[in-house]
């Protein structure tokens, strides 16, 4: 369980996410900040033409029975994380409107996903929530917010 760099593989992280207790601190190791690393992303038009839903089946089967729009919100977060090459992304009202989701559905879904230990949410009054998709932390780390 791990590679030569001492990091857990992506498949192992998904297995831990599904099988272990819900304590986030037990499953995830703090990543080093990516200060000074330039990550280029393709233009938004090119990103919209691509398929980004490469969600592992085991994770999908865990998310599918969740109430409300939790699966849809998680898939939006997964897509944004993949497009931005960061495990930490902002969940914007604009992206919700494109999918026909309301603020109330967003709030309920984020609360449920956070309770289940799949994401962490940083909230600030009057701003979009900053969400970290924990399954992608080993792949991308956490970009500094600010």
Number of C-alpha atoms within 10 A of each C-alpha: 9 12 8 6 6 8 14 16 14 16 14 12 21 17 14 16 23 16 9 11 12 16 12 17 9 10 15 16 13 10 13 9 11 14 8 6 8 7 9 8 12 10 9 9 8 9 16 11 8 9 8 16 11 10 12 11 10 13 15 13 11 12 18 12 10 14 11 13 18 22 18 17 22 20 17 18 22 23 19 20 22 20 18 17 19 22 24 28 25 18 20 14 15 10 15 17 11 8 11 8 16 12 12 9 15 20 14 15 21 23 16 18 20 18 13 17 20 20 22 20 18 11 11 9 6 6 11 14 19 16 20 25 22 22 23 21 21 18 16 17 20 22 20 10 8 3
